[in-house]
């Protein structure tokens, strides 16, 4: 794993879905903060000064991919409008919703706008919809007063969990769920 090899591989046009998937994985592991947005770049120093190899551990990645592969029959990835998809399954108690929206709720929140091509989202409408879910709901969100207010006003349970940003600053994110209510 070297910077030159990563640059050379990413300069090639993917010829198959597998090649494309490998490029996404390679970018996620070698770009600063795992960010894939336009304008993102390769990490320089990396973790513990190991540069682009900092987050490239083949044995672990293979183990994780195999574990995900074993779940393949139970998981569907859909490219489309989340609100439409949620409405199709909202009444089913055998469906679990994991929602990781762009962090754009709250005053001055720009990370989601900067990191994602599609970042516009009506957060209040998302909470209004998910409060009706028959199945379990788990959402991740930025820790900000506006999100806490939406979650509590809809009766969701909130847990603050520590995380470190790409500058290694300790911050908190929110895990929001409907656990604890009868479904």
C-alpha positions as CSV (number, residue, x, y, z in Angstrom):
1,X,0.0,0.0,0.0
2,X,1.5,3.3,-1.1
3,X,0.3,6.7,-2.2
4,X,1.6,6.0,-5.7
5,X,-0.3,2.7,-6.0
6,X,-3.5,4.3,-4.7
7,X,-3.3,7.2,-7.2
8,X,-2.5,4.8,-10.0
9,X,-5.5,2.5,-9.2
10,X,-7.9,5.4,-8.8
11,X,-6.8,6.9,-12.1
12,X,-8.1,3.8,-13.9
13,X,-11.8,3.7,-15.1
14,X,-13.6,0.9,-13.3
15,X,-14.6,-1.7,-15.9
16,X,-17.1,-3.6,-13.7
17,X,-19.3,-3.2,-10.7
18,X,-16.6,-5.1,-8.7
19,X,-13.9,-2.6,-9.9
20,X,-16.2,0.3,-8.9
21,X,-16.9,-1.2,-5.5
22,X,-13.2,-1.7,-5.0
23,X,-12.6,2.0,-5.8
24,X,-15.2,3.1,-3.3
25,X,-13.6,0.9,-0.6
26,X,-10.1,2.1,-1.5
27,X,-11.3,5.8,-1.3
28,X,-13.1,5.2,2.0
29,X,-9.9,3.7,3.5
30,X,-7.4,6.1,2.1
31,X,-9.2,9.5,1.8
32,X,-9.0,11.8,4.8
33,X,-11.8,10.9,7.2
34,X,-13.1,8.3,4.7
35,X,-14.9,11.2,2.9
36,X,-15.9,10.4,-0.7
37,X,-17.4,13.8,-1.6
38,X,-16.1,15.7,-4.6
39,X,-13.0,17.6,-3.6
40,X,-12.0,15.0,-1.0
41,X,-8.4,14.0,-1.1
42,X,-6.0,11.3,0.1
43,X,-4.8,11.5,3.6
44,X,-1.3,12.8,4.1
45,X,0.0,11.8,7.6
46,X,-2.7,9.4,8.5
47,X,-3.1,7.6,11.8
48,X,0.2,7.2,13.7
49,X,2.0,8.7,10.7
50,X,1.3,5.7,8.4
51,X,-0.2,7.8,5.5
52,X,-2.6,6.1,3.2
53,X,-1.8,2.7,4.8
54,X,-3.2,3.9,8.1
55,X,-6.6,2.4,7.6
56,X,-5.7,-0.4,5.2
57,X,-5.7,-3.7,7.0
58,X,-6.5,-6.4,4.5
59,X,-7.2,-9.3,6.9
60,X,-9.7,-7.2,8.8
61,X,-11.3,-5.8,5.7
62,X,-11.7,-9.3,4.2
63,X,-13.3,-10.6,7.5
64,X,-15.7,-7.7,7.5
65,X,-16.7,-8.1,3.9
66,X,-17.3,-11.8,4.4
67,X,-19.5,-11.1,7.4
68,X,-21.4,-8.6,5.3
69,X,-21.7,-11.1,2.5
70,X,-23.3,-13.6,4.9
71,X,-26.0,-11.1,5.5
72,X,-26.6,-10.3,1.8
73,X,-29.9,-12.2,1.6
74,X,-31.4,-10.1,4.4
75,X,-30.3,-6.7,3.2
76,X,-31.6,-4.6,0.3
77,X,-29.9,-1.4,-0.9
78,X,-32.2,1.0,-2.7
79,X,-31.1,4.1,-4.5
80,X,-34.1,6.4,-4.4
81,X,-36.2,8.6,-2.2
82,X,-36.1,7.5,1.5
83,X,-39.5,8.9,2.3
84,X,-41.2,6.9,-0.4
85,X,-39.4,3.7,0.7
86,X,-40.2,4.3,4.4
87,X,-43.8,4.7,3.6
88,X,-43.9,1.3,1.8
89,X,-42.7,-0.5,5.0
90,X,-43.8,1.8,7.8
91,X,-46.6,-0.6,9.0
92,X,-44.5,-3.7,9.1
93,X,-43.1,-4.7,12.5
94,X,-40.6,-7.0,11.0
95,X,-38.7,-4.2,9.3
96,X,-35.9,-2.2,11.0
97,X,-35.1,1.3,9.9
98,X,-31.5,2.5,10.2
99,X,-31.4,6.2,9.3
100,X,-28.1,8.1,9.0
101,X,-29.2,11.4,7.4
102,X,-26.8,14.2,6.4
103,X,-26.0,16.3,9.5
104,X,-27.7,19.4,8.3
105,X,-30.3,20.0,11.1
106,X,-29.7,22.9,13.3
107,X,-28.4,26.4,13.0
108,X,-25.1,26.7,11.2
109,X,-24.7,23.0,10.4
110,X,-22.7,22.7,7.2
111,X,-20.9,19.3,7.5
112,X,-23.7,17.5,5.6
113,X,-23.9,20.2,2.9
114,X,-20.1,20.0,2.4
115,X,-19.8,16.3,2.5
116,X,-22.8,15.1,0.4
117,X,-24.0,15.8,-3.1
118,X,-27.6,15.3,-1.9
119,X,-27.9,16.9,1.6
120,X,-31.3,18.7,1.6
121,X,-33.6,17.0,3.9
122,X,-36.8,18.0,5.8
123,X,-35.7,16.6,9.2
124,X,-39.0,17.5,10.9
125,X,-40.9,15.5,8.2
126,X,-38.6,12.6,8.8
127,X,-39.4,12.5,12.5
128,X,-43.1,12.9,11.8
129,X,-42.9,9.9,9.5
130,X,-40.7,7.6,11.6
131,X,-42.7,8.1,14.8
132,X,-45.4,6.0,13.0
133,X,-43.1,3.1,12.3
134,X,-44.4,-0.2,13.5
135,X,-40.8,-1.7,13.5
136,X,-37.7,-0.6,15.2
137,X,-36.0,2.7,14.3
138,X,-32.4,3.7,14.9
139,X,-31.2,7.1,13.7
140,X,-27.8,8.7,14.1
141,X,-27.6,12.5,14.3
142,X,-25.4,15.4,15.2
143,X,-25.7,16.5,18.8
144,X,-27.6,19.8,18.5
145,X,-30.5,21.3,20.4
146,X,-32.8,21.3,17.3
147,X,-32.4,17.5,16.9
148,X,-32.9,16.8,20.6
149,X,-36.1,18.9,20.5
150,X,-37.4,17.0,17.5
151,X,-36.6,13.6,19.0
152,X,-38.0,14.3,22.5
153,X,-41.2,15.9,21.1
154,X,-41.8,12.8,19.1
155,X,-41.2,10.5,22.1
156,X,-37.9,8.9,20.8
157,X,-35.2,7.7,23.2
158,X,-31.9,9.6,22.9
159,X,-28.4,8.4,23.8
160,X,-25.3,10.6,23.5
161,X,-22.3,8.6,22.3
162,X,-18.7,9.9,22.2
163,X,-16.9,10.0,18.9
164,X,-13.7,11.6,17.5
165,X,-13.8,13.8,14.4
166,X,-11.1,13.8,11.7
167,X,-9.1,16.2,13.9
168,X,-9.3,13.8,16.8
169,X,-11.5,16.2,18.8
170,X,-13.9,14.3,21.1
171,X,-17.5,15.2,20.3
172,X,-20.9,13.6,20.8
173,X,-23.4,12.2,18.3
174,X,-26.9,11.1,19.0
175,X,-28.4,7.6,18.7
176,X,-32.1,8.1,18.5
177,X,-34.5,5.2,18.7
178,X,-38.0,4.1,19.4
179,X,-36.7,1.3,21.8
180,X,-38.6,1.2,25.0
181,X,-42.0,2.0,23.4
182,X,-44.4,-0.8,22.6
183,X,-44.2,-1.8,18.9
